[in-house]
């Protein structure tokens, strides 16, 4: 993880430095900045690979092209082998993107496979920006006249720029000459595997093997680093599966996996996390907090989260606490985000009775992840200087899951939500965890009831009627209005309509 800032033509280094200072939490291990022609690049760095020698901005051999970036390029080894090892001076995966751009220009971005936000500036005036197809890695931008400003978070921008800020669109490339250019469509718009199978047919055994083996590879890749990695173990099936895989890899490496959980005393998630930790033999840490602890933390969480949507807030509060707990011992954390969107885990997916309708719903949800669940994971970990890694959103697994017949993801009397994923990992976890029904955001931690009751009671019906139309669709509850007020105080001037994703279940 890094916090990145860039200003394109003409640049104001003083503004860039102010912006960078507001992202110090994303990169507590160092800072770098560089004037490159009329552009300015800055980065706050978190050391993950070979600590001490690979800060940003990164440059090519002649120091004529510079990069700041956040996230990971998965296929960096392949790029190195194609370009030749002699071109490289660091072990950074992001240097692969820099050197490929130096060799091939913006077509380089089409060859990258990973989760990233990249900004490249050259002394000859070239300037290019790209964000990964799913928007796993955050990036925002704002334009005023000829000046274009980029940053990892909304809070980085000066107040007088706030109203102009928008999310940089996932899967897009921007250059001053060509503007926004979309990469080839991703994720896939239609399933492509096993079209000859009827919806009621059982999947062949190799489907479950493929899901399992692809996720195992994704977890193995996510654990590759020169610093320890842990798991945010919520006790739900997704993080529990990741934990089971990661624990086996850690054991092969001669180490013990660290897991972290947080919840109200006796909450279902906390109980399940303890059971999983005992089953896999992890070095488990947990934080038990009170309802008052959670309530007091909400304004701080909303300022970090950069959202006021109640469903995100409910889950962000315990996530924020567990991230702080983990940050005392590790720099990388694995999380289970993405499984519900790939394998239809959310309750509202159960309304569908056709695979085609379900698939369209899944795609729509995935397209909005960058201002929803992914934003929550990024901000709560970034607030504590942690890098999150999300094995379920490894692009190989995303493509596989979306290529499967969507009718197999429908729920029925004998098929619980995410039964494809659960079946693939039969025997890896206790049945009471593996086949535990999906709960709503915050329900397993107890946050739904605690926060809804408290903050809903702080806003009168008259206040809600008077203020609800500040956004479209209108604010729905007193609780949401209470959170919106906190958001507006923490991020004055930010265009909430353009930047905040809101869950509206059918």
N, C-alpha and C positions, 0 to 999 in steps of 0.2 A: 504494500500500500504506500501511496505517496499523496501529498497534496500538491496539485500543480496549478500554475497561473501562467497565462500568456497574454500579451498585448500586441496586436498587429497594427502597425502603420497609421499614424505616428504613435510611438510608444511613450509612456510616462513611467520611468523606473520608480519614482516615488510612490505612485499609485500601486504598481506591482508589488513593491515591498510591503505596503500596508495590507494588501490582499493576502500576501503570503503569510504575514504574521497571524492572520485570522485562521490559518490552516495548520498552525503549529501542532495541534493534537494529532493530525494525520501522519506526521513525520517527526517524531521526537528525537531522531538520531542525527539530524543535521539539516543544513539548508544550502542551496546553491542557486545562483542566478547568473544570467548572461545576456548582454546586449548583442543581438545578431542582426546587423544591418539596421533596419528601422523597426525590428521586432524585439520584444523583451520576453525572456523565458525565466521562470522561477519554479523551484520545487522544494518542498519539505519532504525529507527522506526517512523511510523506515528500513533499517538494514535487515535483510532477509537472507541474501546470498553473499557469502564471503564478506562478513562485516568488516568495515574499515577501509574499503578500497574502491567502491563503485557508486559514488554519489552522482546525483544529477545536477545540472544537465549533462547528458552524455554527448560525446562528439565523435565524428569520424577521424581517420588518421591525420588528415590535413587541417582539422578544426575549422572546416568550412561549412559543415552541416551539424546542427545541434538538435537534441531531442529532450523533451520532458514527457514523462508518461506515468501512468498508474495502471496496475493490473498485471496480467501475465500474457506472454505469447507462448502457447503450448508447443508449437512446432519450431522452436528456435534452433534445436539441434539440426533439424533437416535444412534449415536455411543456412546455417553455418557450413554444413557439408557442401552445399551447392555453391556458395560464394567463396569458400576457402578459408581455413582457419587463420591464415596470415592477415586477414583484414581486421581481425578482432583483437581488442586490447583488454576486455573484461569478460567476466562470466555472466553478465546480465542478459537475461532473455530479451529485454527491451532493446539491447544493442543490435539484435538481429533485425528488428524493424528499422532501426536507423540505417544500418548498412544496406539493407534491401532497398530502402528509399533512395539512398545515395546512388545505387546501381541502376534502379529501374523507374524512379519517379513514383507518381501516385499509383501506378499499377501494382506497386508493392503491397498496398493495403488489401488487395484482393487475394493475396497469397497467405495472409496472416490467419492463424487459427488460435483463438483464445478469448480472453476477457480483458479489455484494455481501453484506455483513453490515451491517445497519442497526439502530441503537438510537435511539429518539426519546422525549424526555421533555418535558412541557409544565407550565407553572406551575399550570394548573388540575387537575393530577393525572393527566392522560392519560400512558400509557406503552406503547410498542409496540416489538416486536423482529421482524425478518424476515431470513431468509437465502435466498440464491438457490437455485433448484430443484436444481442439481447439487451444491451444496456446494463450489463452487470456492473461495469465500472462507471462511476458517475462523471458527468461533465455538463457544465452550463455555459451559456454564452450570452453576450449582449452587444448591440451595435449602435454606434452613434456617429453619423457621418462616415468618414473613412476608417474610423477606429473600431476594431472588434476586440472584445475582451473575453477571455475564457478562464474558468476556474472549476475546481472539483466540487464546491458546495455553494449554496446560495449566500451563506453568511460571509463569504469572502469578498463580495462586491461592495464598493463604496456605496453609501446610502443614496447618493444622487444617481446611481446607475440601477438601483434595485428594481424600479418599475419596468425596466427594459429587459430584464433577465428571463431567459427561457431555457428548458432542457435542450442540450444538443441532441439531435435525433439519433437513436441507435442505428447502426448499420449504414451510416452515411459518411461521406468524405467531403471536406470543404477546402477549397482553395480560393484565393482572391479572384483568380481569373475565371474559374468555372462555376463558382458558387457551390451549392450542395449537389452532390452526385450520389445516388443510391448504389450500394453494392448489389450483387445478385441476390435475389429474394431469399430470405432466411428468417424464420424456420420454414420448412417445406409447407406448402399450402394444401397438400393432399397426401393421404397414406399411400404407400407404394408397395408394401409387402403383403403377401398372402391374399391377394384380391380374389382368388378362386375359392376361398373358404367362406362358408356360411357363418353369419353372426353367432349362431347357437352352437357351432362346432367348438370343441376343446382346442386350445392352442397346442401345437406340437411341442414336445419336450425341449427342442432346441431354442424356442422362444424364451423360456425361463432361463436357460443356460446363457443365452446372449445378454439378457438383462443383467444377470448376476455378474458375468465376466466383464461386461463393459463398465458397470459401476465399480467393481473391484479395481479395475485399471485406473478409473478416475480418482478413487481415493488414494491409491498408491502415488499417482502423479501429484495430488494435492499435498501429500506429506513430504514431497521432495524439497528440502531446504537445509540450510546450514544452521538453523536454529530450531528449537523444539516446537512441535505442533500439538495442540490439544483439540478436544471436541466440546462444543456447546451442546450438552446432552439435555434436551427438554423432557425426555421420557416418552415422546411421541414415536411412532414407528419410523419416521424418516431419519431423525438424528440417531435413533437406536441402531438402525441398520448401518449407518455410517460408522458408529462407534464399534460395532461388532467387526466390521472389516478392518478398521484402523487398529484395533487391538491386536488382531492377528498379525498385521504387518509390523507393529511395534515389537511383538514377541519375537518375530523372526530376526529383527534388528538387535535383539538383546536388551530392549528397553521396555518400560511400562508406560502405557498410554495414560495421559492425564485427561480427566473429564471434569466438567463443571456444570453445576445446576443451581437454580434458584427458584424459590417459591414460598408461598405461605405455608406455615406448619400444617402438615396433613394433606396438602393439595395433591391431586391425582398425579400431576406431572412430576412432582418431587418424589413421590413414592415409586413411580415407575422408573425414574432415573436411578434411584438407589438399587432397584432390582437389576437393571441392566448392568450397572457398574459392578455389582457383585458377580453377575453371570460371566462377564468378560474379564474380570480381574483387573479393572483399571484403577489407577490412583485417583480417587474421586474426591472432589471438593464440592461443598454446597453452602449456599447462603440461605438461611431462613429469615425472612423479613416479616414485618407486621403490616397491617393495612395502613396504619399511619405513615410508615416508612414509604410505602408506595405513593400515597397521596401527596406527601411532601415533595417527592421527586418529580412529579409530573411537569411542572414548569421547566425544569432543567432538561428533562427528556424531550419535550416538545421543541425547545430551542436547538437541541442537537439533532433531533429527527427531521426538522424542517417540514413537518406535516402536522395537521390537526385532526386527521381522520380517526374516529374513535377505534376502529378495528386495529389500526396500526399502533395507536397509543397503548391499547390494552396489551398487546404483545411486546411493544418496545420497552415498557417499564421493567418487566423481569429480564428481558434480554440485555438491557442497559446494566442492570445489577450483576448479571452473570458475566458480562464482558469485563466489568471492572474486576471481578474476582479472578478471571482468567489472566488478565493483564499482569498480575503480580508474578506469574510463573511462566508464561509462554508469549510468543510474538505472533504466532499463527494459530487460528482456530478454524476447524471444519464445522460446517453447519448443514442442516438438512433442507435448506430452502430449495424449492423447485420441484420437489416430488409431487406435491399436490396438483401442480399445473400440468405435469407430464402424464400422471396416472389417474387424474380425476378424483382427487381426495376431498375437495370441499363439499360440504353438504348440498349446496345449491346445484351441483352437477347432477344430483340424483333426480332432478326434475325432468331430465331428458329421457326419451324412450327410443331415440334413434342415434346411431353412431355418428351420422353426418352432422346432426345438430350439436352433439356433444363436442365433436372435433372443432367446429367453428367457435364454440364457446371457449375451448382450451386455447386456441390460437389468439383469440381476443384478449384473454387473460395474460398470456405470455407477452403479448405486445405491450401491455400496460405494466409489466413487472418493474420496469425501471423507475416508475414513480409510485410504486407500491411496496411489495415485500422486499425487493432488492434494495430499495432506499433504506428501509428499516435496518436490514442486516449491515449495510455499509455504515450508516451513521452511528449506530450504537457501538460498533467495534472501533470505528475511527475515533470516536470520542475518547477512547482509552489507548490509542496507539497500537491497535491490533489489526492484523491483516486477515480478513475472512476468506475462506476458500470453500467453494460450493460444488461438491462432486456431482450432484444431480444436474447441474447446468453445464457440465462438460459437454462440449458440442457433439461428441460422438454419441453420448447417451441421449441428448435431445433429439438428434436425428433418428436414432433407433426408435425411441418411444413414440415419436410423431409419425413414424412410418408404419406402425402396427395398426391393424384394423381397430378403429375406435369403438366398435360395438363390444369389444372385449373389455372395455373400461366402464361399461354401464353397470350400475348396481342392480341387484335383484335379491330375491329371498335367499339364494344360496351363494351370492357373490357380494361380499362387502367391498366398500370403496378401496381402491388400490390393491385389489386382490392379485393382479399380475405381479406387482412388486413383492407383496407379502409371500406369495407362493414361491417366487424365485429364491427367497431366503428362508424357507422352511428349515428349521433345525438350527438356525444361527442365533435365535433369541428365544426366551421363554414365550410360550404361546400367549400368556396373558398380556404380553407387550406386543408381540408381532401381530396379533389379531385384535388388538384394542381398538374400539371404534374411534373415528376421528371426532375431535371436539372443536368447537368454534375458537377463533382467535381469543386468547386470554382465558378461556373457560377452564382449561386444565390447571392454570396457575391460580385461578380465583380472581383474576384482575377484572373480568367482565362485571361481576356483581359489585365489587368494592368501588371501582372507579365510576361506574354508571350511577350508582346510588349517591355517592358523594358529590360529584361535579354536576350531575343532573339537578341536584337540589340547590345549587348556587345560582341558578338562572330562573327567573320567573317566566310564566307563560306570556306575560305582556312583553317582556324583553325579547323573547324568541319571536313573537309576532312582529315586533318592530324591526328586528335586525336580520331575520332569516334570509331575506332576499339580497343580501350583500353578495351572494354567489349564486350561480346556477349549476346544477339544481340547487334549490334553497337548502340552507342548513336545516337538518331534520329534527334535532333534539336540543334540549337545553345543554346536555353534556357536550355536544359538538360545538355549540356556540361558546361555551366556556373555554374549550380548547382553542377555538379560532381566536378568541381574544388574547390568549397567551401567545399564540403564533404571531399575531400582529404586533404585540409588544416586543417580542424577541427579534423579529425580522421586519422592521417598519419599512413600508413602501414596496415590499415584494408583491408581485402579482400572483396572488394565490390561485386565481382562475387558471393561469397558464402553467403553474408549477406544482400543484398539489393534486395527486391522484386520490380519488375517493371511492370507497367500495360501496356499491349500491346493489345489493342482492335482490334477485327477482323473488 
